[in-house]
Amino acid sequence: MEEEKSLVEITDIGVVNVHDHLCLMYRDDEELLGAVLPFIQGGLSLGERCVYLHAAEKRLEEVLQNAVDGNKEDSGALILLPLRQTWLRGGALKQDRIMELLGDICSGAASDGFSGTRIVCDMSWALRDTKSQQMLHHFERNLTAFAAANETALLCLYDRRSFGDERLLDLARIHPSLICSGRVCENPLHLPVGMRAPVLSELDTFFAASHRLTAVIDDGERLKNELEQAYSALAKKIYENWQEEDTLRATEKEMQEKDEALLANRRRQYTILQHLPAIMLAFDSGDRLAACNHEFERVTGFRGEDVMGKAMLELLHVEAEQREEVVVHHPREGGDYRGREWRLRCKDGSLRLVSWSNISHYVPVNGWANWILGIDVTPRVAEPALRTAREELEVRTAELEALGQAISHDLAGRLARISGDCSGLKQFHAPQLAPGCRELLLDIEKAAAELAGPIAALKRMTALTVTGIRPVEVDLSAMAAEIAAQLSGAARRPVDFRIEDGVTVTGDKEMLRLAMEQLLENAWHSTMGVKHPVIRFGTAQVRGERSIYVSDNGPRDAEAPGEPDGKGQGERICCGIGLATVQRIINLHRGRIWSAEQAGKGGTLYFQV
């Protein structure tokens, strides 16, 4: 079949419908194959069974037989029935037997699952004798009725070289449709079944053809007018569409501008809400957080993504009896209240008292069932208590200052009496005293002299506290060198002072002078008895921060060194009035002081101001 297709071009012959009764009058094999092959191929593509009842066309029989042999897997779709099994079955043609055979072909195709049938009838059998030609006209009438009553399409083949022109013209009138010039067309000379008429003359044929031609011309004019009207309506519609497109483009541009303006306005509103100096929380219809602003993050310490989606009652801290109140004031259609005070949870576990307002009922925002604004009133509420505490602190500070003045005055007076008594005893009764008593008297005198310095420092500290801090830039290196010179000159003891240059801080000069005196004197006393005493003053990086230190190589007890970790730092160094005074000065400068001592290796005091 593929070989035959390559030799014969299969063209489109037009639409073939069920119940069609077609006629093909051909002159040669090319015209025959050019009509029959598309007729069969069209039926096969529609799922119809195609049957060829052949008689004398050997070329067509060969082509179709090759097609059957080449498509074994599709057996039953194309069937070839030879002359002896169809037209001349039983030795002679009988119309009833042929019509019964055609009926069996149609019913068999339906039972085998085909959608219909296409039957090709080679009419060359009628050339056998005159009787067959005489019954041909009646047989064709029966075929027209058969096609109208069954799901089939019939194609009758007539070789114009074998049949006469008058006979073919008479047979052509029986067929409703023809295949002419390779196309299916309506037969203008068709005489419907049942119409009784004498044999038409050539004049009748001419009039029938003229009438049909006139009808065709009328149909053409009608179609032309309809096309002109359709073109006019189409042009009008196109013009209207153009106008509508222009209007739509203008409307679209206007809507786009409005959308851009609306988007810009929303961005501005969002920016304003984000940077409001008030807490903003937005909740969806399920009372879960949908948005928050920067002020909320600043006050609570939470990041927005950490709390997004949390329930309202998880963010607010309300008592059990207030929970229903909170829910009632946040309906899905938006709430309306002012000055409702509920506490807000913070990341560090603390609570902030916030005065809330809800205007969602009057200013709805898409996606936000309720959005509320809050003012942190915690400082306002805490202000009275803070004022009271400050007043109490001032009273206690005054009392402590008075107590310090009294203590330093009393201690200084009693210490002066002790020193005077020791001097008198040594002056008037020294010869009578035993050696042990004289040594004890010297120790008492020495201890009194050592205690005089811290008591004087306490007195000075009390006086300085009353006047307050006067911050200036202070050169601690120069101050340390001056104090070291005073200590070395007064005691006449060789001590190696190693002082770093350029150590400056900002603070009260008098207080820092007092602190430096106490620190260096403490180091001086700690190195007594050391063969090569060394006292250092300088700066060091402790945990990434600049710290000032005073160190010595005097002996220390086996104790754990203090750590610079905040509270309790002063407890390690408060072992005397002098160091207690130093700690007080450092605290007044909002600094800190701590010790780092190692048994047998000296000690170091660090401080920051």
C-alpha positions in Angstrom: 0.0 0.0 0.0 2.9 2.4 0.8 4.3 1.6 -2.7 1.0 2.4 -4.3 0.6 5.6 -2.4 3.9 6.7 -3.6 2.8 6.2 -7.2 -0.8 7.6 -6.9 -1.2 10.9 -5.1 -4.2 10.8 -2.7 -6.0 14.1 -2.7 -9.0 15.5 -0.9 -12.2 14.9 -2.7 -14.4 16.9 -0.2 -16.9 15.8 2.4 -18.7 12.5 2.1 -21.6 12.1 4.5 -23.5 9.0 5.7 -26.5 8.2 3.4 -24.7 9.7 0.3 -25.2 7.9 -3.0 -22.3 9.0 -5.3 -21.5 8.4 -8.9 -18.0 8.4 -10.5 -17.8 8.4 -14.3 -14.1 8.0 -15.2 -12.1 7.8 -18.4 -8.8 6.2 -17.1 -7.1 4.5 -14.1 -5.7 7.8 -12.9 -9.1 9.4 -12.6 -10.5 6.2 -11.0 -7.8 5.9 -8.4 -7.8 9.6 -7.7 -11.4 9.4 -6.5 -11.7 5.9 -5.0 -8.6 5.9 -2.8 -9.5 9.2 -1.0 -13.1 7.8 -0.6 -11.8 4.7 1.1 -9.0 6.4 3.1 -11.6 8.9 4.5 -13.8 6.1 5.6 -11.0 4.2 7.3 -9.9 7.4 9.2 -13.4 7.7 10.6 -13.5 4.1 11.8 -15.8 2.9 9.0 -15.6 -0.5 7.2 -14.8 -0.1 3.5 -16.0 -2.8 1.1 -15.2 -3.0 -2.6 -17.6 -5.1 -4.9 -15.5 -5.3 -8.0 -16.3 -6.6 -11.4 -13.7 -5.8 -14.1 -11.3 -3.1 -12.8 -8.1 -5.0 -12.4 -5.9 -2.0 -11.6 -8.1 -0.9 -8.7 -8.3 -4.5 -7.5 -4.5 -4.8 -7.4 -4.1 -1.6 -5.5 -6.7 -2.5 -2.9 -5.4 -6.0 -2.6 -1.9 -4.7 -1.8 -3.5 -2.5 0.9 -5.2 -5.5 2.5 -2.0 -7.5 2.4 0.0 -4.7 3.9 -2.3 -4.2 6.9 -2.8 -7.6 8.4 -3.2 -6.2 11.9 -6.2 -4.1 10.7 -8.0 -7.0 9.0 -11.7 -6.4 8.5 -11.5 -2.6 7.9 -11.1 -3.1 4.1 -12.8 -6.0 2.4 -12.6 -7.0 -1.3 -15.5 -9.1 -2.6 -14.9 -10.7 -6.1 -17.5 -10.8 -8.9 -18.5 -14.4 -8.3 -19.3 -13.8 -4.6 -21.4 -10.7 -5.3 -23.0 -9.7 -8.6 -23.0 -13.1 -10.3 -23.4 -15.3 -7.2 -25.4 -18.3 -8.3 -24.6 -17.7 -12.0 -26.9 -14.7 -12.6 -27.6 -11.2 -11.1 -30.5 -11.0 -8.7 -31.3 -7.7 -7.2 -32.9 -9.1 -4.0 -29.8 -11.2 -3.3 -27.5 -8.1 -3.9 -29.7 -5.9 -1.6 -29.6 -8.6 1.1 -25.8 -8.8 0.8 -25.5 -5.1 1.2 -27.7 -5.2 4.3 -25.5 -8.0 5.8 -22.4 -5.9 5.1 -23.9 -2.9 7.1 -25.2 -5.0 10.0 -21.9 -6.9 10.2 -19.9 -3.7 10.3 -22.1 -2.4 13.2 -21.7 -5.6 15.2 -17.9 -5.6 14.7 -17.7 -2.1 16.2 -17.3 0.0 13.1 -19.0 3.4 13.0 -20.4 2.9 9.5 -19.7 1.5 6.1 -18.5 2.8 2.8 -19.3 0.5 -0.2 -17.7 0.9 -3.7 -19.7 -0.8 -6.4 -18.1 -1.5 -9.8 -21.0 -1.5 -12.3 -19.1 -3.2 -15.1 -21.2 -6.3 -14.5 -24.1 -4.6 -16.3 -22.1 -4.8 -19.6 -22.6 -8.6 -19.8 -26.0 -8.5 -21.6 -28.9 -6.3 -22.5 -31.1 -7.5 -19.7 -28.5 -6.4 -17.1 -28.4 -3.0 -18.6 -32.1 -2.7 -18.6 -32.4 -3.5 -14.9 -29.5 -1.2 -14.0 -31.8 1.9 -13.8 -34.1 0.2 -11.3 -31.2 -1.2 -9.3 -29.7 2.3 -8.9 -33.0 3.6 -7.6 -33.0 0.8 -5.0 -29.4 1.8 -4.0 -30.5 5.4 -3.4 -33.2 4.2 -1.1 -30.8 1.7 0.6 -28.3 4.5 1.3 -31.0 6.7 2.8 -32.1 3.9 5.1 -28.7 2.6 6.4 -25.5 4.0 8.0 -23.6 3.8 4.7 -22.2 5.8 1.8 -22.3 4.3 -1.7 -20.0 5.0 -4.6 -20.9 3.6 -8.0 -18.2 3.3 -10.7 -18.9 3.7 -14.5 -16.3 3.5 -17.1 -17.2 6.1 -19.8 -15.2 4.1 -22.3 -17.7 1.2 -22.0 -21.1 2.8 -21.3 -22.8 5.0 -23.8 -23.3 8.7 -23.2 -27.1 8.6 -23.2 -27.0 5.7 -20.8 -24.6 7.5 -18.5 -26.7 10.7 -18.6 -29.8 8.7 -17.7 -27.9 7.0 -14.8 -26.4 10.2 -13.6 -29.9 11.6 -13.0 -30.5 8.9 -10.4 -27.5 9.9 -8.2 -27.9 12.9 -5.8 -24.1 13.6 -5.8 -21.3 13.1 -8.3 -17.5 13.1 -8.1 -16.5 15.4 -10.9 -12.9 16.7 -11.5 -11.8 15.0 -8.3 -14.4 16.8 -6.0 -17.7 15.7 -4.5 -20.5 18.0 -5.9 -24.3 18.1 -6.0 -25.9 16.7 -9.1 -27.9 19.4 -10.9 -29.7 16.8 -13.0 -30.8 14.6 -10.1 -34.3 13.3 -10.4 -35.5 12.3 -6.8 -36.8 8.9 -6.1 -40.6 8.5 -6.7 -40.8 11.3 -9.2 -42.6 9.9 -12.4 -41.4 11.5 -15.5 -40.9 10.5 -19.1 -37.4 10.2 -20.5 -36.1 13.7 -20.6 -35.1 15.2 -23.9 -31.9 17.2 -24.4 -34.1 20.4 -24.1 -35.4 19.3 -20.8 -31.9 18.6 -19.6 -30.8 22.1 -20.8 -33.7 23.7 -18.9 -32.9 21.7 -15.8 -29.3 22.7 -16.0 -30.2 26.3 -16.7 -32.6 26.3 -13.7 -30.0 24.8 -11.5 -27.4 27.3 -12.8 -29.8 30.2 -12.1 -30.3 28.8 -8.6 -26.5 28.7 -8.1 -26.1 32.2 -9.4 -28.9 33.4 -7.0 -27.2 31.6 -4.2 -24.0 33.2 -5.1 -25.5 36.7 -5.2 -27.2 36.0 -1.9 -23.9 34.8 -0.4 -22.2 37.8 -1.9 -24.7 40.1 -0.2 -24.4 38.2 3.0 -20.6 38.4 2.9 -20.7 42.2 2.1 -23.1 42.6 5.1 -20.8 40.5 7.2 -17.7 42.4 6.1 -19.5 45.7 6.9 -20.6 44.4 10.3 -17.1 43.1 10.9 -15.5 46.4 9.9 -18.0 48.2 12.2 -17.2 45.8 15.0 -13.5 46.2 14.4 -13.9 50.0 14.6 -15.9 49.7 17.7 -13.3 47.3 19.2 -10.6 49.8 18.4 -12.6 52.5 20.2 -13.2 50.1 23.1 -9.5 49.3 23.2 -8.6 53.0 23.3 -11.1 53.5 26.1 -9.9 50.4 27.9 -6.3 51.5 27.5 -7.1 54.9 28.9 -9.1 53.3 31.7 -6.3 50.8 32.4 -3.8 53.6 32.5 -6.0 55.6 34.9 -6.5 52.5 37.1 -2.7 51.8 37.0 -2.0 55.4 38.1 -4.6 55.0 40.9 -3.1 51.7 41.9 0.4 53.2 42.0 -0.9 56.2 44.0 -2.8 53.8 46.3 0.3 51.6 46.7 2.5 54.7 47.4 -0.1 55.9 50.0 -0.1 52.5 51.6 3.7 52.5 51.8 3.6 55.9 53.4 1.0 54.8 55.9 3.1 51.7 56.7 6.2 53.8 57.1 4.4 56.2 59.4 3.0 53.3 61.5 6.4 51.7 61.7 8.1 54.9 62.9 5.3 56.1 65.2 6.6 57.0 68.7 3.9 54.7 70.0 3.5 50.9 70.1 1.4 49.5 67.2 0.0 46.0 67.1 -2.2 44.6 64.4 -4.2 41.4 64.8 -6.1 39.2 62.3 -9.6 37.9 62.6 -8.3 35.1 64.9 -6.7 37.6 67.3 -3.2 36.6 66.1 -0.4 39.2 65.5 -0.2 40.2 61.9 2.1 43.2 62.2 4.0 45.3 64.7 6.2 48.4 64.5 9.7 49.4 65.6 8.6 51.0 68.9 7.1 47.6 70.0 10.5 46.0 69.2 12.4 48.7 71.1 10.2 48.6 74.2 9.8 44.8 74.5 13.1 43.6 73.0 11.3 41.1 70.7 12.0 41.0 67.0 8.9 41.1 64.8 9.5 37.7 63.2 9.8 36.1 66.7 6.3 37.0 67.8 4.4 37.1 64.5 1.3 34.8 64.6 1.2 34.8 68.4 -2.2 35.2 70.2 -3.1 38.5 71.7 -3.4 37.0 75.2 0.2 35.7 74.9 1.6 39.2 74.2 -0.5 40.9 76.9 -0.2 40.1 80.6 -3.7 40.3 82.0 -5.3 38.8 85.1 -7.9 36.0 84.7 -10.8 38.4 85.4 -9.5 40.8 82.6 -9.1 38.2 79.9 -12.8 38.3 78.9 -12.6 42.2 78.9 -9.7 42.1 76.4 -11.5 39.6 74.1 -14.8 41.7 74.2 -13.0 44.9 73.3 -11.5 43.3 70.1 -14.5 42.1 68.0 -13.9 41.0 64.4 -15.5 44.1 63.0 -13.0 46.3 64.8 -13.0 47.8 68.3 -13.3 51.3 69.7 -11.8 52.3 73.0 -9.4 54.7 74.5 -7.0 54.6 77.5 -7.4 50.9 78.4 -4.4 49.9 80.5 -3.0 46.4 80.1 0.5 45.2 80.8 2.8 44.1 77.9 5.2 41.2 78.2 8.9 41.9 77.4 11.6 39.5 76.2 13.5 39.7 79.5 10.4 38.7 81.4 9.6 42.2 82.7 6.2 43.9 82.2 5.4 47.3 80.9 2.2 49.1 81.7 0.7 50.4 78.4 -2.3 52.7 77.8 -4.0 51.2 74.7 -6.4 52.8 72.1 -8.3 51.0 69.4 -9.7 52.9 66.3 -10.1 49.9 64.0 -13.9 50.4 63.9 -13.5 53.8 62.3 -10.2 53.2 60.3 -10.4 49.7 59.0 -7.3 48.2 57.4 -7.6 45.2 55.0 -6.4 42.1 56.7 -6.3 43.7 60.2 -9.4 43.0 62.2 -8.0 45.1 65.0 -5.0 47.4 65.2 -4.2 49.1 68.4 -1.8 51.9 69.5 -0.2 52.0 73.0 1.7 54.5 75.1 4.2 53.1 77.6 3.1 54.7 80.9 5.4 52.6 83.1 7.7 55.6 83.9 4.8 57.8 84.8 3.4 55.2 87.1 6.8 54.5 88.6 7.7 58.3 89.0 6.0 58.8 92.4 7.7 55.7 93.9 11.0 56.8 92.3 10.6 60.3 93.8 9.9 58.9 97.2 12.9 56.5 97.0 15.1 59.5 95.9 14.0 61.5 98.8 14.6 58.7 101.2 18.1 58.2 99.6 18.9 61.8 100.1 17.9 61.6 103.8 19.9 58.5 104.3 22.9 60.0 102.4 22.8 63.1 104.7 22.6 60.9 107.7 25.5 58.8 106.5 27.5 61.9 105.8 26.8 63.3 109.3 27.7 59.9 110.8 30.9 59.8 108.8 31.8 63.3 110.0 31.0 62.3 113.6 33.0 59.0 113.3 36.0 60.6 111.7 35.9 63.5 114.3 35.6 61.1 117.2 38.2 58.7 115.9 40.6 61.5 115.1 40.2 63.0 118.7 40.7 59.6 120.4 43.6 58.8 118.2 45.2 62.1 119.1 44.8 61.3 122.8 46.3 57.9 122.3 49.3 59.4 120.4 49.7 62.1 123.1 49.5 59.6 126.0 52.1 57.4 124.2 54.4 60.4 123.8 54.0 61.5 127.5 54.6 58.0 128.7 57.7 57.7 126.6 58.9 61.1 127.7 58.4 60.8 131.5 58.5 57.1 132.2 60.7 55.6 129.6 63.6 54.7 132.0 61.2 52.8 134.3 59.7 50.7 131.4 60.8 47.2 130.7 62.2 46.6 127.2 59.0 44.7 126.2 56.9 47.6 127.3 59.0 50.0 125.3 58.5 47.9 122.1 54.8 47.6 122.8 54.6 51.4 123.2 56.4 51.8 119.8 53.9 49.5 118.1 51.0 51.5 119.6 52.5 54.7 118.4 53.2 53.2 114.9 49.6 51.9 114.6 48.2 55.2 115.7 50.3 57.0 113.0 49.1 54.5 110.3 45.5 54.9 111.3 45.7 58.7 111.1 45.9 58.5 107.3 42.7 56.5 106.7 40.8 58.6 109.2 41.9 61.8 107.5 40.9 60.2 104.2 37.4 59.4 105.5 37.0 62.9 106.7 38.1 64.3 103.4 35.8 61.8 101.5 32.9 63.0 103.6 33.6 66.6 102.8 34.1 65.9 99.1 30.8 64.0 98.9 28.9 67.0 100.2 30.3 69.2 97.4 29.6 66.7 94.7 31.6 65.5 91.6 33.2 68.2 89.4 34.5 66.3 86.4 37.7 67.4 84.6 40.5 65.7 82.8 42.9 64.2 85.3 46.5 63.0 84.6 46.7 60.0 86.8 50.3 59.2 85.8 51.5 62.6 87.0 49.4 62.2 90.2 50.9 58.7 90.9 54.5 60.0 90.4 53.9 62.9 92.8 52.4 60.5 95.5 55.3 58.0 95.0 57.8 60.8 95.6 56.0 61.8 98.8 56.0 58.2 100.1 59.6 57.7 99.3 60.7 60.9 100.9 58.7 60.4 104.1 59.6 56.8 104.8 63.1 56.7 103.3 62.6 53.2 102.1 63.8 52.2 98.7 60.8 51.1 96.6 60.9 50.7 92.8 57.9 52.6 91.3 57.2 51.8 87.7 54.6 54.3 86.4 53.1 54.3 82.9 53.0 57.7 81.3 49.9 59.3 79.8 47.2 57.6 81.8 44.3 60.2 81.9 40.7 59.9 82.9 37.7 62.3 83.3 36.5 62.7 86.9 36.7 64.8 90.1 40.3 65.7 90.7 40.2 65.8 94.5 38.4 62.5 94.8 40.7 60.7 92.4 43.7 62.2 94.2 42.3 60.7 97.5 41.7 57.3 95.8 45.2 57.3 94.3 46.8 58.1 97.7 44.9 55.2 99.3 45.8 52.7 96.6 49.5 53.6 96.5 49.7 53.7 100.3 48.0 50.3 100.5 50.6 48.9 98.0 53.4 50.7 100.0 52.4 49.0 103.3 51.9 45.6 101.5 55.6 45.6 100.4 57.1 46.3 103.8 59.6 43.5 104.6 60.1 42.7 100.9 63.7 42.7 99.9 63.2 44.3 96.5 59.7 46.0 96.6 58.1 46.9 93.2 54.9 49.0 92.8 53.5 49.3 89.3 50.9 51.7 87.9 49.5 51.5 84.4 46.7 50.3 82.0 45.8 46.9 80.7 43.1 45.3 78.5 40.8 43.2 80.7 38.1 41.4 78.7 38.4 43.9 75.9 38.1 47.0 78.1 40.7 49.5 79.1 41.4 49.1 82.9 43.8 51.0 85.2 45.7 48.9 87.8 48.0 49.3 90.8 50.1 46.2 91.6 52.8 45.3 94.1 54.9 42.2 94.9 54.1 42.2 98.6 53.0 38.9 100.3 49.3 37.9 100.3 47.3 35.2 102.1 46.1 32.3 100.0 42.8 33.6 98.9 40.8 33.3 95.7 41.2 36.5 93.6 38.2 38.7 92.9 36.7 38.8 89.4 35.4 41.8 87.4 31.9 40.5 87.1 29.7 43.3 88.4 28.0 43.1 91.8 30.0 42.2 94.8 33.3 43.4 93.3 34.0 45.7 96.3 33.6 43.1 98.9 37.0 41.6 98.1 38.8 44.9 98.7 36.8 46.4 101.6 39.3 45.3 104.2 40.0 48.7 105.6 38.8 52.3 105.7 41.2 53.4 103.0 40.1 50.8 100.4 36.5 51.3 101.4 37.0 55.0 100.6 38.5 54.1 97.2 35.5 51.9 96.4 33.1 54.7 97.3 34.9 57.1 95.0 34.9 54.7 92.1 31.2 54.0 92.6 30.5 57.7 92.6 32.2 57.9 89.2 30.0 55.0 88.0 33.0 52.8 87.6 34.0 49.5 89.2 37.0 48.1 91.1 38.2 44.6 91.7 41.3 42.7 92.9 43.4 40.0 91.4 45.7 38.5 94.1 47.9 35.4 94.1 49.3 33.9 97.3 53.0 34.8 97.6 53.1 36.7 94.3 51.7 40.1 95.3 48.3 41.6 94.4 46.7 43.9 91.8 43.8 46.2 92.1 42.0 47.1 88.8 39.5 49.9 88.4 37.6 51.7 85.6 36.0 55.2 85.8 
